[in-house]
Amino acid sequence: MEKKLKCQESVVTDVLERLHKAQGALCIDKPSKRQGKEFTNECFNILFPINARKTKSYTGDEAALYRLSNMLTVMLLPIRDDLTSTPETICLQFLSQLPDIYERLMKDARAICDFDPASASLEEVIITYPGFFAIAAYRIAHALKTLGVPLIPRLISEYAHSMTGIDINPGAEIGESFFIDHGTGVVIGETTIIKNNVKLYQGVTLGALQVRKDLASTKRHPTVEDNVIIYANATILGGDTVIGQGSIIGGNVWITSSVPENSLVYHTYEVKIKSTVKN
């Protein structure tokens, strides 16, 4: 038994040495997925104390905001060299945006409640709708992104992605009264622009025509103008593609060029009666 343990110890030591050597070029002192999850939930709890995702009791006093600020500072410190301002300044700037984020999210919640016949109340939307949680995480992540914060916005958006199946890049620009119904499989790319009163259903992709690293600084994803509805599993690709205001995009369509305003885009279908085979 002792000989076996010594053999195991030798193998473990060797594996650790090799791993540490291989990991040497990769900086692991970065914010973690766990921190991104906890920060997202804490923001959501502060914005909406009624929600069902509480991890701590919310007292409605200053302590919650101090706790949130401390959480963000801890995440910012390992990446402070990549920031355009100090962690303390970014924390204050982010906290000051929370009332505006709340107002935008309430418009999103009202849009869902007003449009979805299955929703019974704003409280139900806030507590239970995955689309609303994904939008909330996006608005939190986008606020940090606009403050020049790297990595953390993606931790937030990927946590929401894992929870809801909805993938919204924090770099996207999304207007007011946004509604994602059901939501599973929705993908919204980094340079997407979505204007006001837009509604998406499950499986919608707003993506790029090409995936190449040299296109990183170009607009690769579509623009969706005001009052557009995009139904399930529609795929809309390309940075030059504009969906004109007031348009309705039917389910399962594939679009790679612009659509005029007030268009109705859908697949044509054909019904054939099966012929009867006589024996």
C-alpha positions as CSV (number, residue, x, y, z in Angstrom):
1,M,0.0,0.0,0.0
2,E,2.8,2.4,0.9
3,K,4.6,1.7,-2.4
4,K,1.4,2.4,-4.3
5,L,0.9,5.8,-2.5
6,K,4.5,6.8,-3.3
7,C,3.9,5.9,-6.9
8,Q,0.8,8.0,-6.9
9,E,2.6,10.9,-5.3
10,S,5.3,10.8,-8.0
11,V,2.7,10.9,-10.7
12,V,0.8,13.7,-9.1
13,T,4.0,15.8,-8.7
14,D,4.9,15.2,-12.3
15,V,1.4,16.2,-13.6
16,L,1.4,19.4,-11.5
17,E,4.8,20.4,-12.8
18,R,3.8,19.8,-16.4
19,L,0.5,21.7,-15.9
20,H,2.2,24.6,-14.2
21,K,4.8,24.8,-17.0
22,A,2.1,24.7,-19.7
23,Q,-0.1,27.2,-17.9
24,G,2.8,29.7,-17.4
25,A,1.8,31.9,-20.4
26,L,-1.9,32.0,-19.4
27,C,-2.8,34.6,-16.8
28,I,-5.3,32.9,-14.4
29,D,-5.6,35.9,-12.0
30,K,-8.9,37.1,-13.6
31,P,-12.5,37.4,-12.5
32,S,-14.2,34.0,-12.3
33,K,-17.4,32.6,-13.6
34,R,-18.6,32.3,-10.0
35,Q,-18.0,36.0,-9.4
36,G,-19.9,36.9,-12.6
37,K,-22.9,34.8,-11.5
38,E,-23.0,36.3,-8.0
39,F,-22.6,39.8,-9.3
40,T,-25.4,39.4,-11.8
41,N,-27.8,38.0,-9.2
42,E,-26.9,40.7,-6.7
43,C,-27.7,43.4,-9.4
44,F,-30.9,41.7,-10.2
45,N,-31.9,41.4,-6.5
46,I,-31.2,45.1,-5.9
47,L,-33.1,46.2,-9.0
48,F,-36.0,43.8,-8.4
49,P,-36.3,42.7,-4.7
50,I,-39.4,40.7,-5.5
51,N,-37.5,38.3,-7.7
52,A,-37.2,34.6,-7.1
53,R,-33.4,34.4,-7.5
54,K,-32.5,36.0,-4.1
55,T,-29.2,34.7,-2.7
56,K,-29.2,37.1,0.3
57,S,-32.0,38.9,2.2
58,Y,-32.5,42.3,0.7
59,T,-33.1,45.1,3.3
60,G,-33.4,48.0,0.9
61,D,-30.8,50.0,2.6
62,E,-27.3,51.2,1.7
63,A,-25.7,47.9,2.6
64,A,-26.8,46.2,-0.6
65,L,-25.2,48.9,-2.8
66,Y,-22.0,48.8,-0.8
67,R,-21.9,45.0,-1.1
68,L,-22.4,45.3,-4.9
69,S,-19.7,48.0,-5.2
70,N,-17.3,45.8,-3.2
71,M,-18.1,42.8,-5.5
72,L,-17.4,44.8,-8.6
73,T,-14.2,46.3,-7.2
74,V,-12.9,42.8,-6.4
75,M,-13.5,41.7,-10.0
76,L,-12.0,44.9,-11.4
77,L,-8.7,44.8,-9.5
78,P,-7.1,41.9,-11.4
79,I,-7.8,43.7,-14.7
80,R,-7.1,47.2,-13.6
81,D,-4.2,47.6,-16.1
82,D,-6.8,47.1,-18.9
83,L,-9.2,49.8,-17.6
84,T,-9.5,53.3,-18.9
85,S,-10.2,54.6,-15.4
86,T,-9.7,53.4,-11.8
87,P,-11.8,50.6,-10.4
88,E,-13.3,53.0,-7.8
89,T,-14.4,55.5,-10.6
90,I,-15.9,52.7,-12.6
91,C,-17.8,51.4,-9.6
92,L,-19.3,54.8,-9.0
93,Q,-20.2,55.3,-12.6
94,F,-21.9,51.9,-12.8
95,L,-23.9,52.5,-9.5
96,S,-25.1,55.8,-10.9
97,Q,-26.5,54.1,-13.9
98,L,-28.7,51.6,-11.9
99,P,-31.8,53.9,-11.8
100,D,-31.6,54.3,-15.6
101,I,-31.1,50.5,-16.1
102,Y,-34.2,49.9,-13.9
103,E,-36.3,52.3,-15.9
104,R,-35.3,50.6,-19.2
105,L,-36.0,47.2,-17.7
106,M,-39.4,48.2,-16.5
107,K,-40.2,49.3,-20.1
108,D,-39.1,45.9,-21.2
109,A,-41.2,44.2,-18.6
110,R,-44.3,46.3,-19.6
111,A,-43.7,45.4,-23.3
112,I,-43.8,41.7,-22.4
113,C,-46.8,42.1,-20.1
114,D,-48.7,44.1,-22.7
115,F,-48.0,41.8,-25.7
116,D,-48.0,38.3,-24.2
117,P,-51.5,37.0,-23.5
118,A,-50.0,34.4,-21.2
119,S,-48.5,37.0,-18.8
120,A,-50.7,37.8,-15.8
121,S,-48.7,40.6,-14.2
122,L,-45.4,42.6,-14.2
123,E,-44.4,40.6,-11.1
124,E,-44.8,37.3,-13.0
125,V,-42.7,38.6,-15.9
126,I,-39.9,39.8,-13.6
127,I,-39.8,36.7,-11.5
128,T,-40.3,33.9,-14.0
129,Y,-39.6,35.0,-17.6
130,P,-36.2,33.8,-18.9
131,G,-36.4,36.4,-21.7
132,F,-36.7,39.2,-19.1
133,F,-33.8,37.8,-17.1
134,A,-31.6,37.6,-20.2
135,I,-32.5,41.2,-21.1
136,A,-31.7,42.3,-17.6
137,A,-28.3,40.6,-17.7
138,Y,-27.6,42.2,-21.1
139,R,-28.4,45.7,-19.8
140,I,-26.2,45.3,-16.8
141,A,-23.4,43.9,-19.0
142,H,-23.8,46.5,-21.6
143,A,-23.5,49.3,-19.0
144,L,-20.1,47.9,-18.0
145,K,-19.1,47.4,-21.6
146,T,-19.7,51.1,-22.3
147,L,-17.5,52.0,-19.3
148,G,-14.6,50.2,-21.0
149,V,-14.7,47.1,-18.8
150,P,-13.3,43.9,-20.4
151,L,-14.2,40.3,-19.6
152,I,-16.7,41.0,-16.9
153,P,-19.6,41.8,-19.3
154,R,-19.0,38.5,-21.0
155,L,-19.0,36.7,-17.7
156,I,-22.5,38.2,-17.0
157,S,-23.9,37.5,-20.5
158,E,-22.6,33.9,-20.5
159,Y,-24.1,33.3,-17.1
160,A,-27.5,34.4,-18.4
161,H,-26.8,32.3,-21.5
162,S,-26.3,29.2,-19.3
163,M,-29.5,30.0,-17.3
164,T,-31.8,30.8,-20.2
165,G,-30.4,29.5,-23.5
166,I,-30.4,33.2,-24.8
167,D,-27.1,34.5,-26.0
168,I,-26.9,38.3,-26.2
169,N,-23.5,39.8,-26.7
170,P,-23.0,42.8,-24.3
171,G,-21.7,44.9,-27.2
172,A,-25.1,44.8,-29.0
173,E,-27.1,48.0,-29.0
174,I,-30.7,47.4,-27.9
175,G,-33.4,50.1,-27.6
176,E,-36.4,50.4,-25.4
177,S,-39.4,48.0,-24.8
178,F,-37.5,44.9,-26.0
179,F,-39.3,41.5,-25.8
180,I,-38.0,38.0,-26.1
181,D,-40.7,35.4,-25.9
182,H,-39.8,31.8,-24.9
183,G,-36.3,32.7,-25.9
184,T,-34.4,29.4,-26.0
185,G,-31.8,29.5,-28.8
186,V,-31.9,33.2,-29.5
187,V,-28.5,34.6,-30.6
188,I,-27.8,38.3,-30.9
189,G,-24.3,39.2,-32.1
190,E,-21.9,41.8,-30.9
191,T,-22.5,44.6,-33.5
192,T,-26.3,44.1,-33.8
193,I,-28.4,47.2,-33.5
194,I,-32.0,46.7,-32.3
195,K,-34.2,49.8,-32.0
196,N,-37.4,50.3,-30.1
197,N,-40.4,48.0,-29.6
198,V,-38.9,44.9,-31.2
199,K,-40.1,41.4,-30.4
200,L,-38.2,38.2,-31.0
201,Y,-39.3,34.6,-30.6
202,Q,-37.3,31.5,-29.8
203,G,-34.5,30.4,-32.1
204,V,-33.9,33.8,-33.8
205,T,-30.4,34.4,-34.9
206,L,-29.0,37.9,-35.6
207,G,-25.6,36.9,-36.8
208,A,-22.7,37.5,-39.2
209,L,-22.4,36.4,-42.8
210,Q,-18.7,35.5,-42.2
211,V,-16.7,34.6,-39.1
212,R,-13.2,36.0,-39.6
213,K,-10.9,37.6,-37.0
214,D,-9.9,40.5,-39.3
215,L,-13.6,41.6,-39.3
216,A,-13.6,42.2,-35.5
217,S,-13.7,45.9,-35.8
218,T,-16.4,46.0,-38.5
219,K,-20.2,45.9,-38.3
220,R,-21.0,42.2,-38.9
221,H,-24.5,41.9,-37.6
222,P,-27.9,43.2,-38.7
223,T,-29.9,46.3,-37.8
224,V,-33.5,45.9,-36.8
225,E,-35.6,49.0,-36.8
226,D,-38.6,50.1,-34.7
227,N,-41.7,47.9,-34.2
228,V,-40.4,44.8,-35.9
229,I,-41.6,41.3,-35.0
230,I,-39.3,38.3,-35.8
231,Y,-40.9,34.9,-35.4
232,A,-39.3,31.6,-34.3
233,N,-36.1,30.3,-35.9
234,A,-35.7,33.1,-38.4
235,T,-32.0,33.7,-39.3
236,I,-30.9,37.2,-40.3
237,L,-27.3,37.7,-41.2
238,G,-24.9,40.5,-42.3
239,G,-23.8,43.9,-41.1
240,D,-25.4,45.7,-44.1
241,T,-28.7,43.9,-43.5
242,V,-31.5,46.3,-42.3
243,I,-34.9,45.1,-41.3
244,G,-37.2,48.1,-42.0
245,Q,-39.5,49.4,-39.3
246,G,-42.9,47.8,-38.9
247,S,-41.9,44.6,-40.7
248,I,-42.9,41.1,-39.7
249,I,-40.4,38.3,-40.3
250,G,-42.0,34.9,-40.4
251,G,-40.7,31.7,-38.8
252,N,-37.8,29.8,-40.4
253,V,-36.9,32.4,-43.0
254,W,-33.3,33.1,-44.0
255,I,-32.4,36.7,-44.7
256,T,-29.0,38.1,-45.9
257,S,-30.2,41.4,-47.5
258,S,-32.2,44.4,-46.4
259,V,-36.0,44.3,-46.1
260,P,-38.0,47.5,-46.7
261,E,-40.2,49.0,-43.9
262,N,-43.6,47.4,-43.4
263,S,-42.6,44.2,-45.1
264,L,-44.1,40.8,-44.5
265,V,-41.5,38.1,-45.1
266,Y,-42.4,34.5,-45.0
267,H,-41.8,31.1,-46.5
268,T,-44.3,30.0,-49.1
269,Y,-45.7,26.5,-48.5
270,E,-47.4,24.0,-50.6
271,V,-50.0,21.4,-49.6
272,K,-50.2,18.2,-51.7
273,I,-52.7,15.4,-51.2
274,K,-51.1,12.0,-51.0
275,S,-52.0,9.8,-53.9
276,T,-53.8,6.6,-53.0
277,V,-51.9,3.5,-54.1
278,K,-54.2,0.7,-55.2
279,N,-53.1,-2.9,-54.8
